[in-house]
Amino acid sequence: MVDLVMRGIKTAITSSFLGYNENDPMPKVGDYSIVLDSSKKPVCVIQDKVVEVMPYNHISRAYAYLEGEGDRSYNYWRKTHDEYFKQEFKEYYQTRFIGNELMVCEVFEKID
């Protein structure tokens, strides 16, 4: 993922709305984040340009393309994200992922 961000290919990320709370607040437009590599070393700064909450099954093909993964197709995005969220919901939320859960969709820009 870090390589895709560094090359400007990945400009979006999706996370479960359930993962946010008072200790881990939802991102807002204008927020900055530090991207870490696999060794936990900072490699760049990104800034949120768009933050939307929507049902998973309403995420568009255009947004999936911005995530920059695989062949950038919606089918690739959907397959890998279905797998990821099925595991996450089972492990962290002790519930089944069915595909209409609320997601936080962030579009960002690499700053440095």
C-alpha positions in Angstrom: 0.0 0.0 0.0 2.8 2.5 0.9 4.4 2.1 -2.5 1.0 2.9 -4.2 0.6 6.0 -2.1 4.1 7.2 -2.7 3.7 6.8 -6.5 0.3 8.7 -6.4 -1.6 5.7 -7.5 -3.6 5.1 -4.3 -5.5 8.2 -3.3 -8.4 6.6 -1.3 -9.0 4.2 1.5 -12.0 2.5 3.0 -12.7 1.5 6.6 -15.6 0.3 8.6 -17.7 2.9 10.4 -17.9 0.5 13.4 -14.2 1.0 14.0 -14.5 4.7 15.1 -15.3 5.9 18.6 -14.4 8.6 21.0 -10.8 7.2 21.3 -10.5 6.9 17.6 -12.6 9.7 16.0 -13.7 9.7 12.4 -11.5 11.5 9.9 -12.6 14.9 8.7 -11.8 16.8 5.5 -8.5 18.6 6.1 -7.1 16.1 8.5 -3.5 15.1 8.1 -2.1 11.6 8.6 1.4 10.1 8.5 1.8 7.1 6.3 4.1 4.5 7.9 6.1 1.7 6.1 6.2 -1.9 7.3 8.9 -1.0 9.8 6.6 1.7 11.3 8.9 4.5 9.8 7.1 7.6 8.5 7.3 7.9 4.7 4.9 10.7 3.8 2.0 12.9 4.9 -1.5 12.7 3.4 -4.4 15.1 3.8 -8.1 14.1 3.5 -9.9 15.9 0.7 -13.2 14.0 0.8 -14.7 12.0 3.7 -18.0 10.3 3.1 -20.0 7.6 5.1 -22.0 5.3 2.9 -23.2 1.7 2.7 -20.6 -0.6 1.4 -22.7 -1.7 -1.6 -23.1 1.9 -2.7 -19.4 2.5 -3.2 -18.8 3.4 -6.9 -16.5 2.0 -9.5 -14.8 5.4 -9.7 -14.0 5.4 -6.0 -12.7 1.8 -6.2 -10.3 2.9 -8.9 -8.9 5.6 -6.6 -7.9 2.9 -4.1 -5.3 1.9 -6.8 -5.1 -1.8 -5.9 -4.6 -4.8 -8.3 -5.8 -4.0 -11.8 -7.9 -1.1 -10.4 -11.1 -2.7 -11.5 -14.3 -2.7 -9.4 -14.3 -6.5 -9.5 -10.8 -6.8 -8.1 -11.6 -4.1 -5.4 -14.9 -5.8 -4.5 -13.4 -9.3 -4.2 -10.4 -8.2 -2.0 -12.6 -5.9 0.2 -15.3 -8.5 0.6 -12.6 -10.9 1.9 -11.1 -8.3 4.2 -14.3 -7.1 5.7 -15.7 -10.6 6.2 -12.6 -11.4 8.3 -12.7 -8.0 10.1 -16.3 -8.2 11.1 -16.0 -11.8 12.3 -12.8 -11.1 14.3 -13.5 -7.6 15.7 -17.2 -7.1 15.8 -18.3 -10.8 16.2 -20.9 -10.4 13.5 -21.3 -11.4 9.9 -20.4 -9.0 7.1 -23.3 -8.9 4.6 -22.3 -6.0 2.3 -24.5 -3.1 3.3 -22.6 -1.9 6.4 -21.6 1.7 6.7 -18.1 2.5 5.5 -15.9 5.6 5.8 -14.6 6.5 2.4 -11.6 8.8 2.4 -10.1 10.5 -0.7 -6.7 12.0 0.1 -3.7 13.8 -1.4 -0.1 13.1 -0.7 1.4 16.2 0.8 5.1 15.3 1.5 
